Amino acid sequence: MGKGKSVINNHAKSLSLSVNLHIMKNFSLFALSPVDGRYQNYTASLAGYFSEAALIRYRVFVEVEYFLALAALPLPQMKDMPDEGKMMMLAVAENFSDDDAVRVKEIEKEINHDVKAVEYFIKEKIQNTSLAPWSEFVHFGLTSQDINNTAVPLSVKAAVQQEIIPLMEVLTGRLIRMADDMVDIPMLAHTHGQPASPTSLGKEIYVFAERIQQQITLLKQIPFNGKFGGATGNFNAHVVAYPGIDWVDFGNDFLQKKLGLSRQAVTTQIEHYDNLAALFHAFMRINNVMLDLARDFWTYISMHYFGQKIVKGEIGSSAMPHKVNPIDFENAEGNIGIANALFGHLAAKLPVSRLQRDLTDSTVSRNIGVPFAHAMIAYRSLLRGLGKVKVNTKTIDADLEENWAVIAEAIQTILRREGVDTPYEKLKQLTRTGEKITKTTLQQFINNLDVTKAVKEEMLRITPQNYRGYSHQQVINRTR
């Protein structure tokens, strides 16, 4: 990837800042979508990748890079182009401004075609320069989707790699630190909502970190594809104009080296969108892990395993002064639901198009940034929520003490090892009487067993606090 690629990514950052400073201050109260309104502080950075201005800027970038790639070919009509002209063309993309985006929209309003407006804008920029004789090589032989199906995946790739994945990695880093800090805290587990074999609080938190990391690894393996081949994917116009050029080789080289995309070789007018759908599905899986995390922490808070740090001045309930609601985890859950609904629609719709193309992908693809924005809101809400929780070890330990029955598994397993008849059934009979099982109950049961003193002592040392298997080591071995 050349200099231009890094320039456009830097522009994404600056455009985000520009949007945040000049628009959001006054617009947030009147925005139709909460993504750009209520939650704009969470999502403003995505404007540099998914806003209308950003889409125009990425289109300009592709058009400029394509023009310069043509200039590098042995085309007789372009051989006399001055180097200063090439630098001038590159500057059109590098110096693209908010005012330029507005100008493109003005042209579009006149001609009612968004991509053609970009072509006319570039020609307008060079019409009174030394590049004017070569202006018809802007958008030469292309169809709109050659630009859209490179500009959009470029923007998605940049947003995912520069904004979304780093945020997810911050979140997993927070979870890993929490797992380390809480690995020595024994906790009653719950399967089917019922008391189950004890575990470590840190281990249960680490489960989410590992799941997210594994899904991010899969996400990173999905290629970012582009389409480049003319009106129906065959380079018809290119071949008829310059039959001596290997346009397939040109297209592959242009996308790979100039844009950093993998070119899909055999297409219709549009990119297949199959790998883009795979990307959306990958985010749906990641979001489902995040959803699971949000619901578990919400539940732990309701069980008083976690308390929440009080933020001075905040109100939890308009009616009940005592409440500190788990709003961050609830906010995350709601936004994940919206994100996944949209990701699901994008993944199902975009790969399906009538014959060589219908236009439904155009309006749908303009919404690609929306589920990413809702996902970002959710991730930031989770970070806020995780930053507020504090462990209530007294409640956790009291729950263990209240549930001595959970070590019945340990006792019956040792008895199986010792060859005692029907140990499971003996423990079942003991623990299902309806009477509360206490430490004393189990001690009496053990002392009445027909086993050696050493085996009895072994079982008497088991408590709900120390019966937690490898839950400690599993975290230590993976995080340190």
DOMARMAR-830916 format. One record per residue (C-alpha): residue in one letter; x, y, z; residue number from 1. Coordinates in pm, whole numbers, plus 50000, padded with zeros to 5 digits. Layout:
# DOMARMAR-830916
   res    east   north      up     n
     a       X       Y       Z   NUM
...
END
This chain:
# DOMARMAR-830916
   res    east   north      up     n
     m   50000   50000   50000     1
     g   50130   50343   49904     2
     k   50136   50680   50071     3
     g   49781   50757   49962     4
     k   49641   50468   50169     5
     s   49783   50603   50493     6
     v   49669   50952   50402     7
     i   49306   50848   50362     8
     n   49310   50669   50696     9
     n   49448   50982   50863    10
     h   49170   51176   50693    11
     a   48917   50945   50857    12
     k   49045   51059   51196    13
     s   49040   51426   51101    14
     l   48695   51404   50945    15
     s   48564   51241   51262    16
     l   48703   51530   51464    17
     s   48559   51782   51222    18
     v   48214   51625   51241    19
     n   48235   51610   51618    20
     l   48337   51975   51657    21
     h   48131   52151   51394    22
     i   47810   51953   51369    23
     m   47743   51741   51673    24
     k   47744   52028   51922    25
     n   47423   52170   51779    26
     f   47279   51869   51599    27
     s   47265   51607   51874    28
     l   46935   51729   52018    29
     f   46761   51708   51681    30
     a   46922   51399   51526    31
     l   46674   51140   51406    32
     s   46893   50851   51521    33
     p   47033   50825   51875    34
     v   47358   50708   51713    35
     d   47418   51067   51600    36
     g   47222   51224   51883    37
     r   47218   51091   52237    38
     y   47519   50865   52186    39
     q   47728   51082   51954    40
     n   48012   51097   52208    41
     y   48041   50720   52174    42
     t   48017   50706   51795    43
     a   48161   51029   51651    44
     s   48486   50857   51551    45
     l   48293   50639   51305    46
     a   48184   50945   51105    47
     g   48525   50942   50939    48
     y   48446   50603   50788    49
     f   48070   50574   50740    50
     s   47924   50923   50699    51
     e   47818   51053   50357    52
     a   48124   51279   50353    53
     a   48346   50982   50431    54
     l   48193   50775   50149    55
     i   48257   51060   49905    56
     r   48615   51093   50026    57
     y   48682   50721   49982    58
     r   48531   50737   49632    59
     v   48756   51030   49543    60
     f   49054   50838   49677    61
     v   48978   50535   49457    62
     e   48919   50747   49148    63
     v   49247   50933   49199    64
     e   49447   50616   49262    65
     y   49292   50455   48954    66
     f   49382   50755   48737    67
     l   49742   50740   48859    68
     a   49753   50363   48801    69
     l   49641   50421   48442    70
     a   49913   50682   48403    71
     a   50169   50417   48496    72
     l   50059   50192   48206    73
     p   50209   50213   47855    74
     l   49907   50398   47718    75
     p   50012   50625   47428    76
     q   49761   50894   47521    77
     m   49902   50929   47875    78
     k   50276   50903   47812    79
     d   50333   51281   47806    80
     m   50160   51352   48135    81
     p   50391   51569   48349    82
     d   50498   51447   48693    83
     e   50369   51768   48843    84
     g   50028   51679   48704    85
     k   50035   51345   48882    86
     m   50120   51519   49207    87
     m   49836   51760   49142    88
     m   49595   51471   49100    89
     l   49718   51306   49418    90
     a   49658   51633   49602    91
     v   49289   51618   49508    92
     a   49255   51316   49738    93
     e   49509   51419   50000    94
     n   49362   51767   50045    95
     f   48999   51662   50026    96
     s   48801   51888   50260    97
     d   48455   51927   50407    98
     d   48388   52199   50148    99
     d   48484   51953   49875   100
     a   48230   51705   50007   101
     v   47965   51977   49998   102
     r   48060   52057   49638   103
     v   48018   51694   49535   104
     k   47670   51694   49687   105
     e   47586   52011   49494   106
     i   47688   51841   49169   107
     e   47489   51531   49263   108
     k   47182   51746   49320   109
     e   47212   51871   48963   110
     i   47275   51537   48790   111
     n   47110   51293   49034   112
     h   47401   51046   49036   113
     d   47633   51017   49334   114
     v   47934   50845   49173   115
     k   47918   51050   48853   116
     a   47921   51356   49077   117
     v   48259   51245   49211   118
     e   48392   51210   48855   119
     y   48268   51557   48763   120
     f   48413   51701   49085   121
     i   48760   51567   49003   122
     k   48737   51695   48645   123
     e   48632   52032   48783   124
     k   48938   52035   49008   125
     i   49177   51979   48717   126
     q   48997   52165   48439   127
     n   49225   52470   48449   128
     t   49548   52283   48519   129
     s   49810   52100   48316   130
     l   49607   51782   48373   131
     a   49308   51908   48174   132
     p   49402   51722   47851   133
     w   49375   51393   48039   134
     s   49048   51459   48223   135
     e   48858   51190   48029   136
     f   49080   50927   48188   137
     v   48904   51000   48517   138
     h   48662   50708   48565   139
     f   48786   50561   48234   140
     g   48605   50237   48145   141
     l   48449   50207   48490   142
     t   48102   50155   48627   143
     s   47985   50302   48957   144
     q   48027   49974   49139   145
     d   48397   49961   49057   146
     i   48417   50266   49282   147
     n   48154   50171   49540   148
     n   48275   49813   49578   149
     t   48623   49936   49657   150
     a   48541   50250   49854   151
     v   48297   50073   50089   152
     p   48521   49777   50180   153
     l   48808   50023   50227   154
     s   48602   50220   50477   155
     v   48483   49904   50654   156
     k   48836   49766   50673   157
     a   48971   50092   50817   158
     a   48691   50124   51073   159
     v   48718   49762   51185   160
     q   49096   49768   51215   161
     q   49139   50118   51356   162
     e   48830   50166   51571   163
     i   48630   49851   51644   164
     i   48891   49581   51706   165
     p   49106   49808   51927   166
     l   48798   49886   52138   167
     m   48715   49516   52170   168
     e   49075   49448   52271   169
     v   49052   49715   52541   170
     l   48742   49539   52668   171
     t   48907   49195   52672   172
     g   49208   49350   52846   173
     r   48977   49482   53118   174
     l   48819   49138   53158   175
     i   49159   48968   53183   176
     r   49272   49210   53455   177
     m   48950   49148   53646   178
     a   48996   48772   53607   179
     d   49349   48799   53748   180
     d   49232   49012   54040   181
     m   48941   48781   54126   182
     v   49090   48441   54050   183
     d   49127   48355   54420   184
     i   48763   48430   54503   185
     p   48566   48102   54527   186
     m   48209   48133   54409   187
     l   47900   47916   54397   188
     a   47823   47827   54038   189
     h   47470   47804   53904   190
     t   47361   47563   53633   191
     h   46997   47591   53528   192
     g   46975   47865   53792   193
     q   47042   47612   54067   194
     p   47344   47585   54302   195
     a   47620   47382   54134   196
     s   47984   47282   54184   197
     p   48183   47585   54304   198
     t   48411   47778   54073   199
     s   48632   48086   54079   200
     l   48485   48429   54008   201
     g   48796   48518   53810   202
     k   48765   48206   53597   203
     e   48405   48281   53510   204
     i   48505   48630   53398   205
     y   48797   48495   53199   206
     v   48561   48269   53004   207
     f   48424   48579   52831   208
     a   48769   48720   52757   209
     e   48878   48396   52593   210
     r   48559   48365   52390   211
     i   48592   48719   52256   212
     q   48961   48671   52176   213
     q   48888   48352   51984   214
     q   48620   48523   51779   215
     i   48845   48822   51707   216
     t   49106   48578   51575   217
     l   48846   48435   51335   218
     l   48731   48786   51243   219
     k   49084   48887   51143   220
     q   49102   48596   50898   221
     i   48813   48725   50686   222
     p   48951   48895   50372   223
     f   48837   49238   50259   224
     n   48734   49201   49897   225
     g   48671   49448   49620   226
     k   48521   49428   49273   227
     f   48688   49589   48974   228
     g   48595   49486   48621   229
     g   48359   49725   48448   230
     a   47986   49723   48384   231
     t   47934   49345   48404   232
     g   48268   49236   48546   233
     n   48439   49156   48214   234
     f   48652   49469   48151   235
     n   48454   49511   47824   236
     a   48530   49880   47780   237
     h   48894   49843   47880   238
     v   48957   49558   47639   239
     v   48793   49729   47341   240
     a   48996   50046   47402   241
     y   49333   49882   47478   242
     p   49328   49511   47384   243
     g   49702   49483   47437   244
     i   49681   49545   47814   245
     d   49625   49258   48055   246
     w   49342   49423   48243   247
     v   49284   49133   48480   248
     d   49645   49158   48596   249
     f   49604   49534   48621   250
     g   49290   49502   48832   251
     n   49445   49248   49067   252
     d   49757   49459   49110   253
     f   49563   49782   49158   254
     l   49339   49647   49433   255
     q   49609   49454   49613   256
     k   49897   49702   49601   257
     k   49720   50036   49586   258
     l   49409   49971   49792   259
     g   49502   49676   50011   260
     l   49200   49471   49902   261
     s   49169   49126   49746   262
     r   49005   49146   49404   263
     q   48727   48902   49329   264
     a   48816   48773   48985   265
     v   48481   48664   48838   266
     t   48187   48889   48922   267
     t   47872   49045   48790   268
     q   47842   49423   48806   269
     i   47881   49403   49181   270
     e   48104   49246   49441   271
     h   47964   48920   49577   272
     y   47938   49053   49934   273
     d   47982   48697   50064   274
     n   48290   48776   50270   275
     l   48133   49101   50387   276
     a   47841   48890   50506   277
     a   48093   48665   50683   278
     l   48231   48974   50854   279
     f   47884   49073   50973   280
     h   47820   48721   51100   281
     a   48152   48731   51285   282
     f   48043   49049   51460   283
     m   47710   48888   51545   284
     r   47895   48605   51720   285
     i   48118   48848   51906   286
     n   47814   49051   52004   287
     n   47638   48739   52133   288
     v   47933   48682   52367   289
     m   47906   49045   52478   290
     l   47533   48997   52531   291
     d   47600   48690   52744   292
     l   47851   48894   52944   293
     a   47606   49180   52998   294
     r   47331   48947   53118   295
     d   47559   48754   53353   296
     f   47693   49069   53517   297
     w   47338   49204   53543   298
     t   47242   48879   53719   299
     y   47544   48885   53950   300
     i   47452   49240   54048   301
     s   47093   49131   54121   302
     m   47235   48849   54337   303
     h   47454   49107   54518   304
     y   47772   48926   54413   305
     f   47870   49264   54274   306
     g   47784   49607   54400   307
     q   47814   49922   54191   308
     k   48026   50224   54269   309
     i   47810   50525   54335   310
     v   47870   50821   54108   311
     k   47803   51144   54294   312
     g   47501   51324   54156   313
     e   47363   51032   53958   314
     i   47005   50915   54011   315
     g   46914   50548   53972   316
     s   46535   50575   53983   317
     s   46302   50871   53953   318
     a   46082   50721   54227   319
     m   46307   50503   54445   320
     p   46599   50700   54591   321
     h   46788   50391   54708   322
     k   46834   50232   54366   323
     v   47157   50207   54167   324
     n   47046   50037   53849   325
     p   47279   49829   53623   326
     i   47203   50067   53337   327
     d   47530   50019   53150   328
     f   47476   49646   53111   329
     e   47113   49706   53010   330
     n   47222   49970   52759   331
     a   47477   49727   52613   332
     e   47215   49453   52582   333
     g   46972   49679   52399   334
     n   47227   49813   52154   335
     i   47366   49467   52082   336
     g   47015   49359   51990   337
     i   46982   49643   51739   338
     a   47332   49587   51601   339
     n   47275   49217   51545   340
     a   46938   49271   51383   341
     l   47100   49507   51132   342
     f   47408   49289   51083   343
     g   47175   48998   51016   344
     h   46980   49190   50753   345
     l   47296   49315   50583   346
     a   47441   48964   50573   347
     a   47121   48820   50429   348
     k   47042   49099   50181   349
     l   47369   49211   50024   350
     p   47476   48878   49867   351
     v   47139   48848   49689   352
     s   47086   49051   49371   353
     r   46875   48990   49060   354
     l   47075   48880   48755   355
     q   47385   49098   48708   356
     r   47262   49353   48961   357
     d   46969   49534   49108   358
     l   46994   49855   49305   359
     t   46881   49729   49646   360
     d   47240   49689   49764   361
     s   47299   50063   49723   362
     t   47054   50188   49984   363
     v   47126   49894   50216   364
     s   47504   49941   50207   365
     r   47463   50302   50318   366
     n   47357   50164   50655   367
     i   47669   49954   50716   368
     g   47799   50202   50971   369
     v   47481   50190   51180   370
     p   47524   49843   51336   371
     f   47892   49919   51397   372
     a   47782   50233   51581   373
     h   47535   50041   51798   374
     a   47805   49781   51867   375
     m   48047   50056   51968   376
     i   47786   50202   52203   377
     a   47744   49857   52357   378
     y   48119   49799   52400   379
     r   48168   50138   52563   380
     s   47870   50077   52790   381
     l   48019   49744   52896   382
     l   48347   49917   52976   383
     r   48161   50172   53186   384
     g   47967   49901   53365   385
     l   48275   49688   53434   386
     g   48449   49995   53570   387
     k   48173   50049   53826   388
     v   48138   49699   53973   389
     k   48294   49599   54302   390
     v   48301   49248   54446   391
     n   48085   49169   54747   392
     t   48285   48879   54893   393
     k   48062   48855   55202   394
     t   47757   48769   54992   395
     i   47956   48530   54772   396
     d   48099   48345   55073   397
     a   47763   48340   55252   398
     d   47610   48173   54945   399
     l   47877   47904   54957   400
     e   47812   47845   55328   401
     e   47441   47814   55260   402
     n   47498   47542   55002   403
     w   47705   47263   55151   404
     a   47501   47022   54940   405
     v   47713   47111   54636   406
     i   48003   46902   54766   407
     a   47783   46592   54740   408
     e   47935   46548   54395   409
     a   48282   46532   54547   410
     i   48180   46280   54813   411
     q   48000   46043   54577   412
     t   48293   46055   54332   413
     i   48543   45953   54602   414
     l   48308   45677   54713   415
     r   48291   45552   54353   416
     r   48671   45542   54353   417
     e   48664   45336   54674   418
     g   48420   45083   54529   419
     v   48128   45171   54759   420
     d   47793   45047   54626   421
     t   47552   45304   54478   422
     p   47722   45615   54618   423
     y   47527   45848   54388   424
     e   47200   45710   54514   425
     k   47315   45740   54878   426
     l   47397   46110   54832   427
     k   47076   46165   54639   428
     q   46878   46019   54929   429
     l   47065   46243   55172   430
     t   47031   46567   54980   431
     r   46672   46537   54854   432
     t   46490   46502   55184   433
     g   46379   46862   55180   434
     e   46590   46931   55485   435
     k   46871   47184   55469   436
     i   47211   47023   55415   437
     t   47470   47175   55645   438
     k   47832   47111   55725   439
     t   47719   46908   56025   440
     t   47481   46700   55814   441
     l   47759   46600   55577   442
     q   48009   46533   55857   443
     q   47765   46295   56021   444
     f   47701   46121   55690   445
     i   48072   46080   55621   446
     n   48151   45953   55970   447
     n   47884   45683   55935   448
     l   48027   45549   55607   449
     d   48199   45211   55593   450
     v   48532   45342   55460   451
     t   48877   45389   55608   452
     k   48963   45672   55843   453
     a   49198   45819   55582   454
     v   48919   45836   55323   455
     k   48683   45993   55578   456
     e   48944   46258   55660   457
     e   48995   46323   55291   458
     m   48623   46389   55245   459
     l   48593   46594   55564   460
     r   48854   46838   55429   461
     i   48631   46925   55134   462
     t   48438   47252   55166   463
     p   48234   47463   54923   464
     q   48524   47711   54931   465
     n   48801   47470   54831   466
     y   48606   47239   54600   467
     r   48677   47429   54278   468
     g   48896   47207   54065   469
     y   49133   47383   53825   470
     s   48935   47708   53819   471
     h   49232   47896   53966   472
     q   49501   47737   53750   473
     q   49306   47779   53427   474
     v   49320   48155   53460   475
     i   49675   48175   53595   476
     n   49813   47957   53315   477
     r   49653   48169   53043   478
     t   49691   48523   53167   479
     r   50038   48530   53324   480
END
